[in-house]
Amino acid sequence: MNEVSYSKKNEEIECVLYKNCRKNYKPHTHASHLSIGCIQKGKVCIIIDGVRKIYAQGEKFLIQPNVLHEIKTIDNNSYSMMVLCIKINPSEQIKSDRLKKLQKSILENPENIYLIEEMSKDSEISPYHMIRKFKKAFGLTPHQFQIQCKVRKAQKLLEKEKSIAEVTYDAGFCDQSHLDRCFRKIVGLTPLQYQNSLLTESWEEFCK
């Protein structure tokens, strides 16, 4: 099994296994997924919404959608854990209809060029306040969120066994090096490594 492996039960539920992993993940969010994790071996530091906690074998954690979090190793020691990602509707948590609309627009078409000035006009909020309110609601600035959504779209396209060149264009990246750089920052793998991490075995076998 790869250091990081992915398997989907369906379009609503995905499982990610980290086996003797030493990867660190910089601050990011999951816009439409609730993440439930369990540490199977070792220890790992998870910072959720600014709160740092060390999780050890047998301990569980939960990360709500749109909550900024990061994962760090302890003294570069390996860890093993399973994370269940369950798709939900995150917009129900956001009170502002304008922000809901803006997030939905980015989520649905992250590959489109969408300048801050256009986002500001569409949400009817000044650029400065729009960026501040968006980050407060979703954990990332609009630009950071759009890059993350491009990477998420690239993941879906890679799952369909599209070539890296096709994925680069369809996900809205300017070139393959840009895709690779952003993909590694968020997923912790190169696009090719991610494709290789997608297991074809049954869900039951994967989750044993």
Disulfide bonds with the S-S distance in Angstrom:
none
